[in-house]
């Protein structure tokens, strides 16, 4: 019985080949095909498997866009798109390929998300250019389709394929499903959909909307402050504000342990985050109240200009 997340795409190709490897006996399969950019289906909903959402703007998207529009050799210069699929069927008579995805197995685009986004957004522009020239533009893109890999293996491949633009720790941890307890704890909170669990995450993967404003790094950093196993009154969790990347690394190591402190703390996250926001909300007025009561120079009670809390002449400033 097919999963409700099971989806297939059928499209024409100009060429299709299987690359045989020594690991074929383990069930792994590696296919390559060449596709006219006009025939490439829109797989936007299957970009969540990628370690980060694609950006429509920036140096990389702009370079892809310029190459696509201006250079007939685009297909040779572009790295193409890598797909992870349940299975692939090729009809030699009609020269069509059918790629099948199972969402429960994290199938979809694993590399080339920017290319997919630019190709889809520029199709009308390319069509207009083709009509003006009254001849085919001959723009094509290469697809690599991998079949037979489990979730741990796909996570490794996703990270390895994206090392040219280093994948951040939060993206890898999300790919590995390490934020499960955090998601369960915060799922009913009104800000849940605003949390980016990878380094660059859009609302529904829509490039027309801004990226999500709350970073999982900040949430893990706040969680770190309550880690009484690794920190104490003598050893403070300074990484929570000075090295959030270090907090992510410690989190990633900890959640693999049977006695994971982060998993134990996760259910209390809504309270931790509430207290965090409450302190930030109340601190300016509390500081000003202190200045009025205990300092002669009230004009210096400007919280916005406060650089730190220090002791001077035996008193707290």
N, C-alpha and C positions, 0 to 999 in steps of 0.2 A: 504493500500500500504506500502510495506516494505521500510525502510530507506536505502539509499545506504551504510550506515555504518552498516547495519544489517549483522551479521555473525553467523554461528552456527558451533559447533564442536560435532561430534558423535564418541563415543569411548566405548569399553567394560569396565565393572566394575565387581568386585567380590562381591560387596554388595551395596545396595541402600536403604536408609531409609529417611522418613520425620519426623522431630521433631515437634510435635504439641505443640503450646504455647497458652497462653490466648489471644494473640494479633492476632491470625489467622483470627478472624472475621473482622479485618481491612485490610485484603488482604496480610499480610506479610506471607512469606513462608520460611522455613529453612530446607534444605536437606543436607544429608551426604552420601558420597559414598567412597568406597575404590577402588583404581586403581593401577594396576601393573605399575611400573615406565616406562616400555617399551611401554605401551599403552597410556600414557599421551600425548595429542597433544601439539604441540609447540604454546603457546599463547603469544609469545614475543611481538607481536604488540598490545596486550591488556594489557600491563603492565603500560600504561600511567595513568590508574586510580589510581595506587598506589601512595602514598604520596612522594615516592622517588624512583629513579631508583635503580635496584639491582646492587650490586658490585660483581665482580668475585673474588676479593682478599680481604684479611682482616681476622680478627679473626672469625667472624660469618660465612662467606662463607667457610673458611677452616674447621671449625668444622662440618658444614653440609656435606662437601665433604668427610671428614674422616669417619663420621658416616655412610654415604651411602655406601662407599667402604668396610669398615671393619666390620660393625655390622649388622647382619641379623634382629635385632630388630629396624632398622631405622624407620620404619613406626610407631612404638609406641613412640619413643623418639622425632620425629620431629613434630612440631605443625601443619604441613600440609599447605594447600593453601586455601584461602578464595576468592570466586568469587562472584561478583554481576552480576546478569543476568536478562534478560527480561522474560525468561521462561525456564522451564526444563521439558523434557519428558523422561520417563523411559519405555523401552520395556522389560517386564518381561520374555518374551519368549527367546529373544536373549541376555538378560542381557546387554543391551547397553543403554547409556544415551546420550541425545542430549541437549547441553547447548546453548542457543541463547543469543547473545549480541547485544545491540543497542548502537552504539558509541555516538549517540546524547544524551543518558541518562547516560553517563559516566560509562558504564559497563566494567567489566574486573577483573583483579587481585587487590584485596584490601589488602591482607596480604599474605605473603609467597613468595614474589618476588625473594628473594635469593634462596629459595628452588627450584622454577621453573627454575631459571637460571642454578643452579648446576645440576639438574636432566637432563636438556637438553644437557648440555655440557659434561656430563659423560656417556651418553648412549653407545657410542662406547666402552669405557673402560669397562663398565659393561657387554656388549655383549661379549667382549673378555674373561673376567673372567668366564662367563657362559659357553662358548665353551670349555675352558680349564678344567673346573670342570665336564663338560658333564652332568649337571643337573641345574635345575632352581635355581636362586638366591633368589627367593621369596621376592624381594624388592617391597614394595608398599608405597603409599602415600595417605593420607586422604584429600578429598576435602569437603569443606563446601560451599554450594551454596545458596545465599540469593536472594529472588525474592520479588518484590512489594514495594521497598523503593524508595522514591523520592531523588532528588539531595542533599537537605539539610540533610536528614537522612543518606545518604551514606557518606557524609562528616564527620558527627559525628562518624560513625562506623569506617571509615578509621583512624581517629585520635585515637580513643579508642583502636583499635586493635594493634596499633603500640607504645603504651606507654612503652613497655619494653625497647625500644631504643628511647628515647623521640623525638617526631616529632617536628621539628623547626617551628617557626612561618611562615616563608616564604612558607613552604610546605602546611600548613593548609590554608593560604590565597590563594594560587594557586588553591587548591582543591575547595575553595569556589568561585572561579572566581573573586576575588577582584582586580586582576591586569589588568582587561579589558581595562581601559582607557590608561594605560601605554603601553600595547601591540598595541593598535590602533595608538598611537603617534609614536611608534618606528618601526612599521612593515616594513616600506620602507627603514630603515637604513641598511647599509651593515653589521653591527655588530649584527643585531637582532637575527640571529640564534645562536649566541655565548652566549646569555643571559640564565642563569639558573634561572628559575622561582621557583624552589624548591631546597632544600638543597643539593641534589646530583642529577644532571641531565646529562645524556649522549646524544650524538648526535644520534637521532633516536633510543634511548634506546640500542644502540650497545655497549656491554661490551668491544669490541675490540678497541674502540676509547676512548680518554681521556674525562674527564668531561668538561662541558662547563666552560670557564674561567671567564665570567662576572657574578657576583652575583647580583640578584635583590636587595639584601640588600644595595649594594653600590649605586644603582640607586635611591632607596627610600631615602637614606641618603642625596644624592645630592639634591633631590627634597625638602627635609626637610629644607635645607638652604635658600630656597626661600619662606618659609611659614611665611608671614608677619602678619598673624592673631595671631599666637601663640608666635612669636618672634619679637624683635625690636632691636634698637640700644643699648638699655639698657639690654635686655634679649637675649643673643646670643644662637643659636642652637648648643650648644657644643655636644649634643648627636649625631650629624651628623658624628663626628669622634671618640667619646668616647664610645657611646652605640648604635650601629646600631640596636641591637635587640629592643631597646626602640623606635627607629624610626619606625620599623615595627609594633609595637603594636599601636602606635599613628596613623599610616597610616590605620591599620585595623579598628580602632574605627572611624576615620574620614570619610572613604569612605561610611559608613552607613548613614551619615548625609545628609540632603537635601542640605545644604550649604557647602558641602565638598570642602575644599580648595585644596586638592590634585587633585580632579577631574578637578578643574579649572586650575591648574598649568600643568597638564599632557600634553596638546597639545604643550606646550613650551619646553618639555623635550629635543628634539633634540638640541635646542639652548643651554640649560643649560649644557648638556653633552659636547657640542663642546667647550664652554667657559672653563669648568672644565679641559678638556684635553689641551686646548691652554695654560692655566695658568701653568699647570705642565710641558708643553713642553718648555715654554719660561723662566720660573723662574730661572733655572740655569745660563743662559747667562745674564739675567738682574742683577742677584746677582753679577756676576763677573764684569760686567760693572760698577756697583756701587762701587765695591771694588777698581777698577782701578782709578776711578775719585775722590773718597772722602776719601780713606784710604791710609796712608803712607805705611803700611805693606801689600803690594799686595799679598804676599805669603799666607796670611791668608784668602784670598778670595776663599776658597775651599768649594764649595756648598755641596759636599758630606759629609763634616764633620760638617755641620751646624746642631745644636741641637735645635735652637729656635730663635725667634726674641725678643730682650730685649732692654731696654733703659739704657744707662750708661753715666754718666757725661753730661746729657742733650742731648746726641746724640743717633741716632738709630744705633744699631750694627747688 
